[in-house]
Amino acid sequence: MESGPAIFAGTVFALFGGGLLIWTLSRVRHRAPVAHGVNPVASATLASLAAVAALLLGAWCFTRV
C-alpha cells in the first residue's frame, strides 16, 4: 500500500525527464532554439541538467518501493 505513491512519483519523474531529454536533443540536433531569447548553449545545458535530475529522482523513487 505504501509503495503506490513511490511508483506513481517515479513514473511521473521518469516520463518527464525522458520526454524533456528527447525534446532537448531533437531541438539541438535541428539547431532550433531550446528557449527563445536565451543563449543556446546555456538553455540546452540547463534543460539537459533538469532532465537528468528528473530521471535520477525517478530512479530514486523506484528504489523506495
MOWOHU-V280700 format. One record per residue. N is the residue number from 0. RES is the residue in three letters. D_CENTER is the distance of its C-alpha to the mean C-alpha in Angstrom with 1 decimal. Layout:
BEGIN
n->N res->RES d_center->D_CENTER
n->N res->RES d_center->D_CENTER
END
This chain:
BEGIN
n->0 res->MET d_center->27.2
n->1 res->GLU d_center->25.1
n->2 res->SER d_center->22.4
n->3 res->GLY d_center->21.5
n->4 res->PRO d_center->19.3
n->5 res->ALA d_center->17.5
n->6 res->ILE d_center->16.9
n->7 res->PHE d_center->15.8
n->8 res->ALA d_center->13.3
n->9 res->GLY d_center->12.0
n->10 res->THR d_center->11.7
n->11 res->VAL d_center->10.1
n->12 res->PHE d_center->7.3
n->13 res->ALA d_center->7.1
n->14 res->LEU d_center->7.5
n->15 res->PHE d_center->5.1
n->16 res->GLY d_center->2.1
n->17 res->GLY d_center->5.2
n->18 res->GLY d_center->6.3
n->19 res->LEU d_center->4.6
n->20 res->LEU d_center->5.4
n->21 res->ILE d_center->8.6
n->22 res->TRP d_center->9.4
n->23 res->THR d_center->9.3
n->24 res->LEU d_center->11.3
n->25 res->SER d_center->13.6
n->26 res->ARG d_center->14.4
n->27 res->VAL d_center->15.2
n->28 res->ARG d_center->17.2
n->29 res->HIS d_center->19.2
n->30 res->ARG d_center->19.7
n->31 res->ALA d_center->18.6
n->32 res->PRO d_center->17.4
n->33 res->VAL d_center->13.8
n->34 res->ALA d_center->15.4
n->35 res->HIS d_center->19.1
n->36 res->GLY d_center->21.5
n->37 res->VAL d_center->19.3
n->38 res->ASN d_center->19.7
n->39 res->PRO d_center->17.8
n->40 res->VAL d_center->17.1
n->41 res->ALA d_center->16.0
n->42 res->SER d_center->13.6
n->43 res->ALA d_center->12.0
n->44 res->THR d_center->11.9
n->45 res->LEU d_center->10.5
n->46 res->ALA d_center->7.6
n->47 res->SER d_center->7.1
n->48 res->LEU d_center->7.7
n->49 res->ALA d_center->5.4
n->50 res->ALA d_center->2.3
n->51 res->VAL d_center->5.4
n->52 res->ALA d_center->6.5
n->53 res->ALA d_center->4.7
n->54 res->LEU d_center->5.8
n->55 res->LEU d_center->8.9
n->56 res->LEU d_center->9.5
n->57 res->GLY d_center->9.5
n->58 res->ALA d_center->11.8
n->59 res->TRP d_center->13.8
n->60 res->CYS d_center->14.4
n->61 res->PHE d_center->15.7
n->62 res->THR d_center->18.0
n->63 res->ARG d_center->19.6
n->64 res->VAL d_center->20.9
END
